[in-house]
Amino acid sequence: MNATPPSASPPESARSLAARVVTRVVDEGAFSSITLRYQLAASTLEGRDRGFTTELVYGTVTWLTPIDEALEAWMTQGLGSVPPLARAVLRVATYELLRPNRPGAAHAVVDEAVSQMHAIGLGRISGLTNAVLRKIARFGAPFAAHPDASSAATLATSGSLPLWIAERLLAARGPEGAAAAMAAWNGSSATHLRLRVPLTDVLRETFTAEGIEPHRTVPGCFVMRSGSAIKVALQLGDDVAVQDAGAQWIGLVAAEGLPATARIWDVCAGLGSKAVHLAELLPQAQVLATDLHAHKLNAARKAAGTLPGLRFLQADATAGPPGDEAGPYDLILLDAPCSGLGTIGRHPEVRWRRTPEDLTATSTLQRRLLETSAPHLAVGGRLVYAVCSWAPEEGREVIRDFLARHADFAEEPLPGESDQELPGRLLFPDTNDTDGFFVARLRRLC
Ligand SMILES: C[S@@+](CC[C@H](N)C(=O)[O-])C[C@H]1O[C@@H](n2cnc3c(N)ncnc32)[C@H](O)[C@@H]1O
């Protein structure tokens, strides 16, 4: 009998899985968080390796500009001369070689990249892989933990951004602020938890054991800087929700001082995190949560569980509220669709996907949604407008123009100190320990 052993492919490693996810994200337009979740669920990797895969994927997608510059410098035929999966192997290895403050064994990184080229049938470029990565290990400059924002061009290169975003960020924050914001977005991001129940001793003990601390400004928000958020979320079940501190603050300032039985319309409820927060803050309120997409509302319903005053309805809000839901409402929350430029830490690919034209399109939709929702606010009622973007076209300019056209609306100050221009407030990771957001609170006067 022929006893030839079956050809064994090498076992999956964090680096090979990371390369597969990176090529899906960079070359095929997938989202890192979703792709990573699916790929990790299907893999046999455990504990530390899962964390390492996650770091490699987010790090590589974040630092694409200096990674590609380093590779192009040593590849005479350019990065485009090798197939997409090989590019991803090279990019992940370069990330590992140049990541700041993590001295690693360069030869192990290079050797595994060479083995991966063989494993994916590209042994012909193993020599090139070896030569290029060794050069980078020897001569490559580590990524700038604090980028140089003396010009848009230096910010784009050292902060790993497209030039047009670097220009806008510099205009919004000035050199120091832009550098600090990019350092925060490109650094390791924390997981924020929203407490859904009163703080018990058991919760306090878990938080202490996991190094979870209260957020410095947002009440009820807890910050997890390392460790497995999934593990903690599973352990604590429905007692906590994973939600960015800025998103939590928006719920708090929206609900502040409202009557207990307020009528609320969450116009763009998406997966429902803010609608659920509002329904929990005001358990006797009537909360209508609408969204264009029924599948998002289905997920929202599941996450919400049983909150008696909360209803989800599919609707295109550019035509106002659905059917006989015209209001008037005491609170309208317009958490509008946007570019997501404030989330480039958690979703690093967003910076590579968006274009200036996208901002024009989202700004037009945001203005339209404001015009179609605002008439349904009660006199004396509150309208909260929020976007997870710091771009003026999607935030301050939208509200400034709305107020100029609507003398029956006025800005209602937001709590906390601000030296920023009005209307509204910008939140950033370096100044507020949140994603980037724009928030404005308006009152209907008559
Ligand atoms: C920023 S997200 C909302 C996030 C959500 N409020 C939360 O806290 O999880 C914006 C939402 O607007 C929805 N949307 C886009 N166009 C819409 C429209 N014409 N009418 C209603 N919802 C719309 C999108 O489906 C998306 O879920």
The ligand as an SDF file (V2000), in Angstrom:
LIG
                    3D

 27 29  0  0  0  0  0  0  0  0999 V2000
  -24.7710   57.2660   12.8320 C   0  0  0  0  0  0  0  0  0  0  0  0
  -25.7920   55.9730   12.3760 S   0  0  0  0  0  0  0  0  0  0  0  0
  -26.8720   55.8500   13.7610 C   0  0  0  0  0  0  0  0  0  0  0  0
  -26.2900   55.1930   14.9690 C   0  0  0  0  0  0  0  0  0  0  0  0
  -27.3090   54.9560   16.0570 C   0  0  0  0  0  0  0  0  0  0  0  0
  -28.0340   56.1490   16.4220 N   0  0  0  0  0  0  0  0  0  0  0  0
  -26.6920   54.3400   17.3010 C   0  0  0  0  0  0  0  0  0  0  0  0
  -26.5480   55.0340   18.3030 O   0  0  0  0  0  0  0  0  0  0  0  0
  -26.3380   53.1570   17.2570 O   0  0  0  0  0  0  0  0  0  0  0  0
  -26.8240   56.7020   11.1700 C   0  0  0  0  0  0  0  0  0  0  0  0
  -27.9900   55.8660   10.7310 C   0  0  0  0  0  0  0  0  0  0  0  0
  -28.7800   56.6130    9.8200 O   0  0  0  0  0  0  0  0  0  0  0  0
  -29.4870   55.7000    9.0360 C   0  0  0  0  0  0  0  0  0  0  0  0
  -30.0760   56.4140    7.8910 N   0  0  0  0  0  0  0  0  0  0  0  0
  -29.4630   56.8140    6.7490 C   0  0  0  0  0  0  0  0  0  0  0  0
  -30.3580   57.4440    5.9510 N   0  0  0  0  0  0  0  0  0  0  0  0
  -31.5310   57.4480    6.6070 C   0  0  0  0  0  0  0  0  0  0  0  0
  -32.8260   57.9260    6.2930 C   0  0  0  0  0  0  0  0  0  0  0  0
  -33.0920   58.5540    5.1270 N   0  0  0  0  0  0  0  0  0  0  0  0
  -33.8230   57.7380    7.1800 N   0  0  0  0  0  0  0  0  0  0  0  0
  -33.5900   57.1070    8.3530 C   0  0  0  0  0  0  0  0  0  0  0  0
  -32.3820   56.6190    8.7010 N   0  0  0  0  0  0  0  0  0  0  0  0
  -31.3720   56.7880    7.8430 C   0  0  0  0  0  0  0  0  0  0  0  0
  -28.4290   54.6650    8.6930 C   0  0  0  0  0  0  0  0  0  0  0  0
  -29.0290   53.4450    8.3440 O   0  0  0  0  0  0  0  0  0  0  0  0
  -27.6440   54.5710   10.0110 C   0  0  0  0  0  0  0  0  0  0  0  0
  -28.0740   53.4890   10.7730 O   0  0  0  0  0  0  0  0  0  0  0  0
  1  2  1  0
  2  3  1  0
  2 10  1  0
  3  4  1  0
  4  5  1  0
  5  6  1  0
  5  7  1  0
  7  8  2  0
  7  9  1  0
 10 11  1  0
 11 12  1  0
 11 26  1  0
 12 13  1  0
 13 14  1  0
 13 24  1  0
 14 15  1  0
 14 23  1  0
 15 16  2  0
 16 17  1  0
 17 18  1  0
 17 23  2  0
 18 19  1  0
 18 20  2  0
 20 21  1  0
 21 22  2  0
 22 23  1  0
 24 25  1  0
 24 26  1  0
 26 27  1  0
M  CHG  2   2   1   9  -1
M  END
$$$$
